[in-house]
């Protein structure tokens, strides 16, 4: 099965939060309300500098994904 790179998620227990789930390596969930990231696995093959650089790019892509999805829902 092919999975998308990102998924949107929400939960009624967290009514003000919007989550984006990244399904490629390194897998993580980001709460767009405060940009808090929860890793679903350890990024063992990346050093701290590489991980920070990769995460900066992925968080930007997650925000772009969310903006695109909201725009498509509004159309």
N, C-alpha and C positions, 0 to 999 in steps of 0.2 A: 504494500500500500504506500502510495506517495502521500507524504504529509506536508502541509504548508510550513513555511519558515516561522510564521507568527500566527497566533490566535488571540482574539479578544476574549476577555472573561470578566464577569461581574458576579457579585454575590450580595444577596439581600442583607447578610450580616454586616456588610461593609458598604452601606448605601452611597457614600461619597467617593468610593475608590473605583478606579478602572485599572484592570490588570491586562498586561500583554504578556503572553507566554511565548518564549523563544524555544523552538523545538529542535534546532540544530545545535551542534556542539559549540560552545558550552551552553547547556540547557539552563534556563533561568526564568523567573517570573519577575516582572517589574511592575511596581505600583506607580502609575503615571501621576497620581496625586502628589507624591513626594519623591519620586524617582528612587525609592527604596528597591533594592535588588535582592532576591533570594535565589541562590544557586541550587539547582537540582542535582548537581554532580560536581565533583572536584575537577578543576582545570589543571590536570597534572602535567601536561606537556608544555605549558606556557609559564614563563617566569613572571614575576609580578609586573614588570614594565610592559611586557607583551600583553598580559591580561588586561591591564588598565587601558592600553591603547585599543585593544579589541573591544572591550566593553564600552568605551566612549563611542566607537563607531556603531556598535549594536544598539546602544540606547538611542542614538540618533535615528537609526533605521526603525526602531520600535515606535518612536514618536511619529515618524513619517508614515508608517503603516497605519497607526491610529488615525492620523489626520485624513489619510486617503479613505479609510473605511467610513469615517463619519461623513465625509463629503459624499461618498457613494450612497449611504443610507438616506441622506437628505435629498438626493435627486429623485 
